[in-house]
Amino acid sequence: MQKKVFQLLVDNTPGVLSRISGLFSRRGYNIESITAGVTADPKFTRITIVTSGNDEILDQIEKQVGKLVDIRDIKELKPGESVYRELCLIKVKASPTERQGVIAIADVFRAKIIDVCTESLIVELTGNQEKIEAFINLLEGYEILELARTGIAGLGRGIENVTYL
Amino acid sequence: MIGADAMVKCLEEEGVQAVFGYPGVAICPFYNSVLNSSLESILVRTEQNAAHAASGLARVSGKVGVCAVTSGPGATNLITGIATAFADSIPLVCISGQVNSELLGSDVFQEADITGAVESFVKYSYLVKNPEDIPRVFKEAFYIANTGRKGPVLIDVPIDVQNAQISKFKYPTDVNLRTYKPTVKGHAVQIAKVVTALNKAKRPIICAGGGVLLSDAEKELREFSNRYGIPVVSTMMGIGAMPTKNPLYFGMVGNNGKPYANRAMNESDLLIMIGARVADRAVSQPDLITNNKTLVHIDVDPAEIGKNVGPHIPIVGDAKHIFFDFVKYEIDADYSDWIETLNGYKKAMEPKRNPNPDYVDPAAFITMLSEKMEDDGIYVADVGQNQIWSCGYHIVKDGQFLTSGGMGTMGYSIPAAMGAKYAKKDKQVIAVCGDGSFQMSMMEFATMKQHGIKAKVIVLKNSYLGMVREYQHYTYEDNYSVVDLSGSPDLEHLAKAYNMPFIRVHNMDQAEEAIDKFLASDECMLMECLIDPMDLVK
């Protein structure tokens, strides 16, 4: 089993996300995360899918997804040649005395405190998945009340192989 | 002009002659507009058969088959027919009426999320919300259905969209699909590799699948095979790509195929799979087709290549184009020793049957029938034991052999024969089914009588669901469960009820006279052959 990140450029048609996720579920492919958002041209949506499987499965994923009528382009975002970012929001239980400790950890990770209440605060962190995992691990001494992750979005580096927008 | 008029106009622009379907309120605006058009509406007796009939029409005419049904149960009844067409890559455009678009999602009467339901077995689907989109959607739908790897496309049109005024109707001349561009022409480097491999090979063989027929490449295949003396086997969907009696043809492969065809494929040193999926029933042991040989896999669908087996030389492209490119090369090789070996296998390994003389022997009967059929006759096999006997013993001359291969949908033959006969009125079209599959679509006799479609039907009657009985014979030591078909109607009375001529054949002594009479009739006719209930295909 290996992990792969695919970047898709798709026509922004109704139901396109359901066509893609439906394909993954009926053929038994894994989705670790999927993110979608409109591109600079509102006709298109860019989707980043993190998936895993053996070589044959990953090859089939690329071909079967590429075959869907709405998909304009699919390519692998290779780790060395791409950047991945994920946004994570974490609500931590922190009494006024504990608050400084959380803020100190957040500072190290250049995370932002975006909400403070008497008994909790919300931290926003952007980074690659390893950074987010490390941050969550460091917060183990505190009680994490809620956590929301977006899944990664990615782009290839450089100007080669740019699939427009 | 309203949306429904535009839908009908689109079909006329596409050269559609007939729509198989079943009306209901949600598709009534469309069926009202059809009255003022050149289209003929064929009223099937259940929606599933509308898709099968459209499939039969598509397969004999090369055009897109069209069906139109109402929302809710009309649409859901169509699903099996759509899935059947999808499994065999048959181009259909299926139109479904839908409830008022403002009520979508509120579970009103006869609402079903049909685009969601068919998602996994359509090539594409549309839910039309803006009536001005109708011309573009129809143009795209026909294009998608009949290009690349063909398949069904569904267009769901809410009733208010059908009734809405549209400002002006202009049918697009071109399709502008940024995201859909099938590869039809094979890569020149890959083609050259195959030619090199053919020059080196001692025992090459071509395995032709349904894709050869779908790309209308029979002539090119025969020319290629004949010119270089390369033997050919076929999958079930590829039957008819080569005439059965062509000296270079060695039968159907697979677990229900000819033993010598499988042996030929397994012992070859160069296997060219073209337009075939390497599906489980055709190739039960994928390692056998890669061991000690070079495997070339040619398909218009890149996702099929490498799905079930990893080829040494993959080529993405349309069969017709690929053969066209192949014959540009000279191949300097002589495979006559190999052909001689294969002829030896064929002689030694032809399955032997011990027919019961008290009944009609389906194998001998089917051979006799096909020899007497016109050269360009169309034979439609159903699913079950009848299908396996048909595959094994029907002789294709210059005609076509149709069946539901991928999905194995019982009840396919009668409606498919009806669609085929509608499209090719001057050709002999004969459906051959068992008494189980017959009862799944016998209601279509009414459709054929109503519309003057004169396809003929042969029922191989054994009063069992024979294929399942055979499976229970081998797997459950003759503990038969739910396979007894007693209670079935007397077909002579049934034929009389439909005002159709009827012949019953009890044994092979009566077969020849019965077949002659059956083929001479110009009526929609029913023939019943009593076969040994205990007969086995293996």
Interface residues (C-beta under 8 A of the other chain):
Chain A: V10 D11 P14 G15 S18 R19 G22 R26 E56 D59 Q60 K63 Q64 G66 K67 V69 D70 I71 R72
Chain B: T115 G116 E119 S120 K123 Y124 L127 I144 L177 R178 T179 Y180 D301 P302 A303 I305 G306 K307 G310
